Amino acid sequence: MPRPSGRELRVVAIGGGTGLSTLLKGLKKYVHPRNPGDFPRIAELCAVVTVTDDGGSSGRLRKEFNMLPPGDVRNCIVALSEDEALLSKVFQHRFEKGTGLEGHSFGNLFLAALTSVTGDFGEAVRASSEILATRGHIYPATIANIELEALMEDGSRVRGETKITASKGRIQELFLVPSNPQPLPETLAAIARADLITIGPGSLFTSLIPNLLVCGIAQAIRESTATKVYISNLMTQANESLGRTAADHIRALNDHAGFQIFDYALINQTPASRELKANYQLQGASQIEVDLEAIEQLGVSPVLGDHLSEDHVARHDAGRVARDLLELASQARSQESHVPR
């Protein structure tokens, strides 16, 4: 398939949790933009979402209906929605009371109903995306019913995402149970034709690495000619990344993939305020150490930017991150086109 012409890019964003949905909010503004100008545009945007959550509303639906957890997928559908007003709010509405309803979000129940009607979670996601008129495609990393299992540094094993997140031990290696689940063919096709592939931000072991363990996804990334970018987290996270530097995150992703993945790492250089640091210190967390020399030794080029947005918690500024990503990918394509053949 030919590449988009001019300043258009095909983008695949891989991850889960709030990190992926935040990134998608920034990227979607460049899909068929109302005022395109001269900035790179996104011809195709695809999100690949981890499906290992076993807690909260998603976990309950997973157990009761033997379906994939809808929560992260729901957040991505809303993030890419054309309508950020009423319909998106309804999809995100969480019931505060009602026997059997309390704690569930409407969007999760809607996806559960569509899965029951169609018999296929992937089809339910596609139909929901059509209803909310999303500016992109959303693919679960796999439609197999999988669990996470972590090998801890003390040799013990912990099964299930919720238990892994709550564990006090340091994670050494992550596995999927059962192993080798198959991806959707659409996911591999999107990766193959991408100009830009991003992984992150998000919880290292429960949002990012699980995608790389799905059979074929890591290899497809390796074989893709796209610019591959890791988007570094802002803060450490209990159990998942305490004591891990930005380079450690990249190293863990490479180790689980089995080879080097990234060309670039997008790194925040904005220091957190004293108040925000104090709030995170109460949880034993802090800003992630940016060890630029170690990142470069991994064969990854760090790209610094002002990406921190503070609102009681640390969040990536979706607009600035999206703009930096598209500029980076556009420059990489331009340099590639000028290489003598």
Stockholm file with secondary structure:
# STOCKHOLM 1.0

chainA/1-341         MPRPSGRELRVVAIGGGTGLSTLLKGLKKYVHPRNPGDFPRIAELCAVVTVTDDGGSSGRLRKEFNMLPPGDVRNCIVALSEDEALLSKVFQHRFEKGTGLEGHSFGNLFLAALTSVTGDFGEAVRASSEILATRGHIYPATIANIELEALMEDGSRVRGETKITASKGRIQELFLVPSNPQPLPETLAAIARADLITIGPGSLFTSLIPNLLVCGIAQAIRESTATKVYISNLMTQANESLGRTAADHIRALNDHAGFQIFDYALINQTPASRELKANYQLQGASQIEVDLEAIEQLGVSPVLGDHLSEDHVARHDAGRVARDLLELASQARSQESHVPR
#=GR chainA/1-341 SS CCCCCTTEEEEEEEECHHHHHHHHHHHGGGBSCSSCTTSCEEEEEEEEECCCCCSHHHHHHHHHHCCCCCHHHHHHHHHTBSCTTHHHHHHHCBCCSSTTTTTCBHHHHHHHHHHHHHSCHHHHHHHHHHHTTBSSEEEESCSSCCEEEEEETTSCEEESHHHHHHCCSCEEEEEEESSSCCCCHHHHHHHHHCSEEEECSSCIIIIIHHHHHSTTHHHHHHHCCSEEEEECCSBCCTTTTTTCCHHHHHHHHHHHHTSCCCSEEEEECCCCCHHHHHHHHTTTCCBCCCCHHHHHHTTCEEEEECCEEESSSEEECHHHHHHHHHHHHHHHHHHHHTSCC
#=GC SS_cons         CCCCCTTEEEEEEEECHHHHHHHHHHHGGGBSCSSCTTSCEEEEEEEEECCCCCSHHHHHHHHHHCCCCCHHHHHHHHHTBSCTTHHHHHHHCBCCSSTTTTTCBHHHHHHHHHHHHHSCHHHHHHHHHHHTTBSSEEEESCSSCCEEEEEETTSCEEESHHHHHHCCSCEEEEEEESSSCCCCHHHHHHHHHCSEEEECSSCIIIIIHHHHHSTTHHHHHHHCCSEEEEECCSBCCTTTTTTCCHHHHHHHHHHHHTSCCCSEEEEECCCCCHHHHHHHHTTTCCBCCCCHHHHHHTTCEEEEECCEEESSSEEECHHHHHHHHHHHHHHHHHHHHTSCC
//
